[in-house]
């Protein structure tokens, strides 16, 4: 899972939902779940000035998560307009300046010790103390213990893929998040461990989030998957921002997931279209094979590149 480090008390403000915008001099292409890491460096005077008791705050640990929904370049005027959200009392730092927009803050039951780094870095969330993810580690989304969606979905065993339409922070558009869920008891070790004696929640084995031009180019394939599962094409627009997912059967959900995997990093419309059509033309056996290769394991990235070369 991607993580971003903050000095206290800014990390605390983020997980409380008081600070919904962060100001940085750099940006990234990544959008999605983001672990909130509290730096080990203490700034007691600053904490007290902002109304926090430094002794009650966590340091050198992941304390929660947010969704990073957008990053926008801003000028001095926009910086001032967003002051109530970024909560900084300093002057505009000058350009380049970017506003990172957060939504859906969540707090971990207990801080998970972790060493921070500059810029984005990876952590593994597995119900154990958090450590840096080694290069060969499986994708963090398969082992993290935080829900990105609340309430948790209730997938039918016959329709294990859950698709959400998520409103973009700016521009009035949307992106989608597609999860593969397995009911508790069907996997040896749930992705979401039980806490405080409560039963474990159903676990997301796999997920992908996609938006922008790649999503717009493959919208026909998305709508075809919805229609194959009894939904109308118009349902998608009505459910943007809803906590109720669209449930997809394994065959159509897996094929749509494979399309999303293959086209997400691409920009050329003709190549995206060719790959989408190529995956739709695959036999069921071929689609299952490529999904298994591209969705997990240390060779997944290599398999994704091979699939793009094959179909592009």
Secondary structure, 3 states (H helix, E strand, C coil): CEEEEECCCHHHHHHHCCCCEEEECCCCCCCEEEEEEECCCCCHHHHHHCCCCHHHCCCCEEEEEEEEEEEEECCHHHHHHCHHHHCCCCCCCCCCCEEEEEEEEEEEEEEEECCCCCCCEEECCCCCCCCECCCCCCCHHHCCCCCCCCCCCCCECCECEEEEEEECCCCCCEEEEEEEEECCCCCCCCCCCCCCCCCCCCEEEEEEEECHHHHHHCHHHHHHHHHHCCCCCCHHHHCCCCCCCEEECHHHHHHHHHHHHHHCCCCCHHHHHHHHHHHHCCCHHHHHHHHHHHCCCCCHHHHHHHHHHHHC
